[in-house]
Amino acid sequence: MRIFVTGATGFIGSAVVHELIEAGHQVVGLARSDTAAASLTAVGAEVHRGALDDLDALRRGTLATDGVIHLAFIHDFSNFAAAAEIDRLAIEAMGAALEGSDKPFVGTSGTLMLTSGRLGTEEDTPISATPRRSEEVALALAARGVRSSVVRLAPSVHGPGDHGFIPWLIGIARDKGVSAYIGDGSNRWPAVHRLDAARLFRLAVEGAPAGSRLHGVGDEGVPFRDIAGIIGRHLNLPVVSIPREEADAHFGWLSFAASADNPTSSALTQERLGWRPVHPGLIPDLEEGHYFHG
């Protein structure tokens, strides 16, 4: 297959591009800069110049390929609603280009949008309060003749080169002089290694049924205090509990995730696609120490 990938040079996207090429697919990667274009060329992908808010470029890239993996998102938590609207328009533009073709569209969502405090499954729908409608818009394409599916990623997609939530937590611990958790720290984060996530995206574009919700989850739920404990030990910092009312001051914009209790299962995904996480879980990956270099 010839597959159009947005977010193709990101932490997850670069692993997806490698996975696709290794499996014999051709990749056309969206690139908004010369650096991104050079990175794609170096790994054997074709370059398609454009950006997430360039709807004409997205349509052209989609029309020239056999399907889409959409990973790009503007992670601006200070203006999340605007980022979510750009994402919605991008999905609708690519979806319109695929309409009636039965070609695949694989979108990206997150498990943090599920109801807190209970084990989430692929059959659960997202809470309605979030402005991000990626999942809803992508899955609606199934009624328009698109083999659309959505991969919900765990809040920690980890591995060497990660620049997501875990590095932010490490940075906060260094700045504050303590590695903190909220309350008793029993709230849980699911997690997945980026290479396992990449394989799931490939399996989805190859064969996920229309309307599928898939979970990119290896660890169902790692207690947040365990994550804080490893960070504290590697940085030689005290590990402390803070009350919930101090979470915003300590964690800043990350407090919503630091307080989330988001246990999530991927059992149905594994059953439907034959996907199995085989790379290290979050705790062993943290113990390897690469997160604490530099």
Secondary structure, DSSP 8 states (H G I E B T S, - for coil): -EEEEETTTSHHHHHHHHHHHHTT-EEEEEESSHHHHHHHHHTT-EEEE--TT-HHHHHHHHHTSSEEEE------GGGHHHHHHHHHHHHHHHHHHHTTS--EEEEEEEGGGS-TTS-B-TT----TT-S--HHHHHHHGGGGT-EEEEEEE-SEEESTT--SHHHHHHHHHHHHTSEEEETT---EEEEEEHHHHHHHHHHHHHH--TTEEEEE-SEEEEEHHHHHHHHHHHHT--EEEE-GGGHHHHHGGGHHHHT----B--HHHHHHH-----S--HHHHHHT-GGG--
